[in-house]
Each structure stands twice: as C-alpha cells, then as structure tokens.
Amino acid sequence: MAKRRDGRPLHQQVAASIRAQIMSGELAPDAQLPSTAQLVQRYAASNPTIQKALAVLKDEGFLRSHPGKGVYVRERHPFIVEVANYFAPAPRGYSYRLLDVAEVTPPVDVAEALNVREGQKVILRHRLLLHDDEPVEISWSYYPAELATDTPLAGRGKIRGGAPNVLAGLGHPQREFADRLSVRQPTTEELEMLDLPDEVPVIRQFRVVYSEGNRPVEVSVLIKGGHLYELLYRQSILATDESS
C-alpha cells in the first residue's frame, strides 16, 4: 500500500508543524522562534512561504511580532469547555447578542431530534456569544412551538435566568443532554460573523436537551472557531480485576 503524501501547500505544512510545537509546549509562551533564514533551511522552503506560514499563525493568535527583534510565541488562553457540563459562560467577560427570534421550519436534523412532523414550525433563538466584545460562538437554539409559543422563548428580549429557567417553569426541566461534535470548514456567514482567520475550521456542537420521559425540549447548534477552543472530556473509570 502506497504511503500517502501531504498534498497541502507548503506554508500550511510549516504552519501545522509550528502550531503543533506550540500546543505541545515544545515552544513555550514568549519563546522566540528561529530566524526566518533558519526556518527556510529547516523546512526547505522559500522566504515567502515561511512568511505566509507565520502570518497564518499570527492570525490564529499563536504568534506575535516585535519589529526589529523577531517573532515570539504568544501566550494563549483557550476556552476550555468541559463536554460533560452544559456550557453556560460565567458573567465575567461574556455577553450574548440576540440576533433573531423567529418561527421557522427547522433543518432536517433538528426536526428529527425534536420529533416534529415535516413542515411543523419551531421557535428559533439565534445568538452570538462574545468574550471581551470579541465574537467566539454562534448559536441557533430551537424549541417545539407547542412549548415555546407565547412564552419568553418566543420573545425578542433576553431571558432572565435563561431558557432552562423558562422550560422548568413550564414543567419541562432539563434532565439530560447529548452532544454530537464534528469539525468542518466554516460557511461564509460563520467566517465573517466570528472573524475567523483563513483556513481555520470550526467545531460544530449539536446538542439535544431532554426533559422528563426523555422528551426533547431544545436542540442547539453551536459553532466555535477551532483555534479558540479545547474540549475537555472527564469520566470516572471503574476498577477492574485484571487477574482473571
């Protein structure tokens, strides 16, 4: 079987190599990168290729330049989302911008998850999450119309206590959720709204929230820039007898 060769443009390969070294800690925060001439030799690349790779990493927040001094690793503080918990950002530095509230026909995957019939309407709340006024996540949250109509979920204002509070008041407290996570390239809308650097993928989080009796009461699609987030999985491991 023939070994697959990396067919990406060379600047992407160089950026990937340096990015991996930064994320592993091999290149620590505030460490100075080798000179451009050294990088040209190390990666057998031209000067413009190295400069393009460094520009990619600067756009993603991995590097910073000091004119006349060199290029340095930038200290990063990725948003760490513990997947086992519902991500409800604390007030410090976070805010939501409500983009739209509407009665819509849901996408196919949302309709299936909410168990709504073909053509049946749902309530959509479309929001943008900001951290220190910078966009970090887009969300589309869908609720069955028979639950949400004539409630704050269908209103155009922000909800005191959030959607969980409203659902609990309606007799449908949130009991469980299931997440599907995938990675893909952003749409034009996502790239522009999140101000993403070129070539950065997004994390797509498809969350179904269930109430009593395993009834789905909310489906949210959340889009996050892949360069800003790390997903944390934590699970207890039961002791096993390895002697048998």
C-alpha positions in Angstrom: 0.0 0.0 0.0 1.5 3.3 -1.1 2.1 5.8 1.7 0.0 8.9 1.4 1.9 12.2 0.8 0.9 15.5 2.3 -0.5 17.4 -0.6 -1.2 20.6 1.3 0.5 23.8 0.2 3.9 24.0 1.9 3.0 27.1 4.0 0.2 25.1 5.6 2.6 22.2 6.4 5.0 24.6 8.0 2.3 26.3 10.0 1.0 22.9 11.1 4.4 21.9 12.4 5.0 25.1 14.4 1.4 25.1 15.7 1.8 21.5 17.0 5.1 22.5 18.8 3.3 25.4 20.5 0.3 23.4 21.5 2.5 20.6 23.0 4.6 23.1 24.9 7.8 22.4 23.0 7.7 26.1 22.1 6.7 27.8 25.3 4.9 31.2 25.7 7.3 34.1 25.0 9.8 31.8 23.3 11.4 33.4 20.3 11.1 31.5 17.0 14.2 30.7 15.0 15.1 33.3 12.4 13.5 33.3 9.0 16.7 32.0 7.5 16.8 29.1 10.0 13.2 28.2 9.2 13.9 28.4 5.5 16.7 25.9 6.0 14.7 23.7 8.4 11.7 23.3 6.2 13.4 23.5 2.8 11.1 26.4 1.9 11.4 29.8 0.4 11.3 33.0 2.4 7.8 34.0 1.1 6.5 30.5 2.1 7.8 30.9 5.7 6.4 34.4 5.9 3.0 33.1 4.8 3.1 30.3 7.4 4.0 32.8 10.1 1.2 35.2 9.0 -1.3 32.3 9.3 -0.2 31.6 12.9 -0.3 35.3 13.8 -3.9 35.5 12.5 -4.8 32.5 14.7 -3.2 34.1 17.8 -0.3 31.7 18.2 2.5 34.2 17.4 3.3 37.9 17.7 6.0 40.1 16.1 8.3 42.5 17.8 9.7 44.7 14.9 13.4 44.6 14.8 13.5 41.8 17.4 11.8 38.7 15.9 8.7 36.6 16.2 7.6 35.2 19.6 5.1 32.6 20.8 2.0 34.3 22.1 0.6 33.3 25.5 -2.8 31.7 24.7 -5.8 31.2 26.9 -8.1 28.8 25.0 -11.7 28.4 26.1 -11.8 25.0 27.7 -15.3 23.5 27.5 -16.0 20.5 29.7 -18.2 18.5 27.5 -19.8 16.7 30.4 -21.3 20.0 31.6 -23.7 22.4 30.0 -21.6 25.4 28.8 -23.2 28.4 30.5 -20.5 31.1 30.5 -19.9 33.0 33.7 -20.7 36.7 33.6 -17.1 37.8 33.7 -16.2 39.0 30.2 -19.0 37.1 28.5 -22.1 38.6 26.9 -24.8 37.5 24.4 -26.1 39.4 21.4 -29.5 38.2 20.3 -29.5 38.2 16.5 -33.0 36.9 15.8 -36.1 35.2 17.2 -38.5 33.6 14.7 -40.9 30.9 14.0 -39.2 28.7 11.4 -39.3 25.3 9.6 -36.3 23.6 11.3 -33.4 21.9 9.4 -33.9 18.2 8.9 -31.5 17.1 11.6 -33.2 19.4 14.1 -36.7 18.3 13.2 -35.7 14.7 13.7 -34.0 15.4 17.0 -37.1 17.3 18.3 -39.5 14.7 16.9 -41.5 17.3 15.0 -43.5 16.4 11.9 -42.5 17.5 8.4 -43.4 21.2 7.9 -44.1 21.8 11.5 -42.8 25.1 12.8 -40.5 25.6 15.8 -39.2 28.7 17.7 -35.6 29.7 16.9 -33.4 31.9 19.0 -30.2 32.9 17.2 -27.4 34.4 19.2 -23.8 35.5 19.2 -21.6 34.9 22.2 -18.9 37.5 22.9 -15.9 37.5 25.2 -14.5 40.9 25.9 -16.6 42.1 23.0 -14.9 39.6 20.6 -17.2 37.0 18.9 -16.4 33.5 20.0 -19.5 31.4 19.2 -22.7 31.4 17.1 -25.7 29.5 18.3 -29.1 28.5 16.9 -31.4 27.1 19.6 -34.7 25.5 18.5 -37.8 24.8 20.7 -41.0 23.0 19.9 -43.7 25.6 19.1 -46.3 24.0 21.4 -43.9 24.6 24.3 -42.4 28.0 23.4 -45.2 30.0 21.7 -46.4 32.8 24.0 -43.5 32.4 26.4 -40.3 34.4 26.8 -38.6 31.8 24.5 -40.6 33.4 21.6 -40.0 36.9 22.8 -37.4 39.2 21.3 -35.7 40.1 24.6 -33.1 38.4 26.7 -34.4 35.9 29.1 -33.8 36.3 32.8 -32.3 33.0 34.1 -32.0 31.7 30.5 -34.0 29.1 28.6 -33.6 26.4 31.3 -35.5 28.6 33.8 -38.3 29.1 31.3 -38.5 25.4 30.5 -38.5 24.4 34.2 -41.4 26.9 34.8 -43.3 25.2 32.0 -43.0 21.9 33.7 -40.2 20.6 31.5 -36.9 20.9 33.5 -33.7 19.9 31.7 -32.6 16.5 32.8 -30.1 15.3 30.3 -28.4 16.3 27.1 -26.5 14.6 24.3 -23.8 16.3 22.2 -22.5 15.4 18.7 -19.2 17.1 17.9 -17.8 17.5 14.4 -15.2 19.6 12.7 -15.6 21.3 9.3 -14.7 24.4 7.3 -16.9 27.4 8.1 -19.6 28.8 5.9 -19.1 32.4 4.7 -21.6 33.6 7.3 -19.7 31.8 10.1 -16.3 33.0 8.9 -17.5 36.7 8.7 -19.5 36.7 12.0 -16.7 35.0 14.0 -14.0 37.0 12.2 -12.1 33.7 11.6 -8.6 33.5 10.1 -8.5 31.8 6.7 -8.2 28.0 6.7 -9.3 27.7 10.4 -12.0 25.0 10.8 -14.9 25.3 13.2 -16.2 22.9 15.8 -19.9 22.1 15.3 -21.7 21.1 18.5 -25.1 19.6 18.0 -26.8 19.4 21.4 -30.2 17.8 22.2 -31.6 18.6 25.6 -34.1 16.2 27.2 -36.7 16.7 29.9 -38.8 14.1 31.9 -39.6 11.0 30.0 -36.7 11.5 27.6 -38.7 14.3 25.8 -36.5 16.6 23.6 -37.2 20.2 24.5 -34.3 22.0 22.9 -31.9 21.5 20.1 -28.9 23.9 19.8 -26.3 24.1 17.0 -23.2 25.9 18.3 -20.3 26.9 16.0 -16.9 27.8 17.6 -13.6 28.8 16.0 -11.3 25.7 16.2 -8.3 27.9 17.1 -10.0 29.3 20.3 -11.4 26.2 22.0 -10.2 23.0 23.6 -12.9 20.3 24.6 -12.4 18.6 27.9 -13.7 15.1 28.5 -13.8 13.7 32.0 -15.1 10.3 33.1 -14.6 8.1 36.1 -13.0 4.7 35.4 -14.3 1.8 37.4 -11.7 -0.5 38.9 -11.3 -3.8 37.1 -9.8 -7.1 38.2 -7.0 -7.8 35.6 -6.0 -11.1 37.3 -8.9 -13.1 35.7 
